[in-house]
Amino acid sequence: MTHSRRRWAALAVLLAAEAMNLLDATIVQVAGPAIHAGLPGPAADVPWFSAAYTLPFAAFLVTGGRLGDVFGRARVFKLGVAGFVLASLACATAPHAALLIGARAVQGAAAALIVPQTIGLIRALFDGGELAKALGSIGPVMGLSAVTGPLLGGLLTQAVSWRAVFLVNVPLGLAVFFGARLLREDRAATRPRLDVTGTLLVVAGAGLLVHPLIDPAGPNPALLAAGAALLVVFGFQQRRAAAPLVERSLFTHRGFPAALAGSLLFFAVMTGLMQVVPMQLQLGLGADVRTAGLTLLPLSAGLAVSSSLAGARLVPKFGSRVMFGGLALLTAGILAALGLGPGAYPWALALCGLGMGTFTVPFFTAALERVRPHETGSAAGLLNAVQQLGGTLGVALLGGLYLGTGTATAALALAAALAVAAAVAVLPLTSSVSSRRGR
């Protein structure tokens, strides 16, 4: 294999790993009620099939990036893939829900070792125009994965078993693991220190916030307060840590804290909707898993199409103001689903997907536009971590609200999603940037 072909083959390995992680999240959201039907345990386990993955993914994401800096990105990448494959096998063979949830947590931690290495490894393989082309391939792959995930989850579960949605990771993961020999080792020029205390505070605080939100009996105020207190302690610890998880200077930017809050709330709505809709269709209305997957397909397709359109046409022309159009579309879709019910879900979710894609591209552009070069890695890692944490909270909050009603309606959960989406709109998300025309 020529050097050029070897580099592009290595890129394919990295993109397959990204797709594997995204597929695993969306597939399980559709298959969750079928998993519950096949394993003993309460209905409250269903949100945990997703949250147990995204919570450690969020909590360990920044630390996973640091481990790549210290020990080598290719080495940590391979370790993460091996852990992901073994955890997927454990999920597929789990005899009861508790073991499945535990294996999902290991999957999430392994994903946190894989995903942060991708950009660094691509930079080690390419430069110049080829680098831009390689980085540009990530978006379409993620869009295709978002579209494929719900449909594949429905088809595999209906045709074979819910266990197949985890078994599909095994051959794909093995192909990625053995293909990783094509990667060029890369690490940070200066070896950073690991912030173990900060990582433990984040894991404990986030876990104490998420766990009571999923309880159908209602949130436990003591646990919520303990989780919030630990995250406050984490904030103070980061101010004094010799090697903090995040660059402290990021919080001197006027708009970056607002961007973190926006990411948390927006992805809570986005992921929560993709959890509640299959739950209502299957647990409340008796639909099969294929129908649930097909119902989510318009959302995923709208997200993929609008992301591409926003990046190519809308953001270059209108700048960060485009995100408010995205929020308007998302709000209209939730209102339609809330007012018209499940019969309107396909086109209402298509509106939601169009809004999500139209929002995310200008949002991340705005959030990172004034971040200085030495802050870029920390800022991107923190935004991704908060995105995953937001998704976890969305699954917990909206899923818990749905289960707590004890009925087939998702009205309360959709109303909560609408309120959270409205909260995003009032944040000063463009306070640190202007549209490109206004510069």
Order of alpha helices (4+ residues) and beta strands (2+ residues): alpha-alpha-alpha-alpha-alpha-alpha-alpha-alpha-alpha-alpha-alpha-alpha-alpha-alpha-alpha-alpha-alpha-alpha
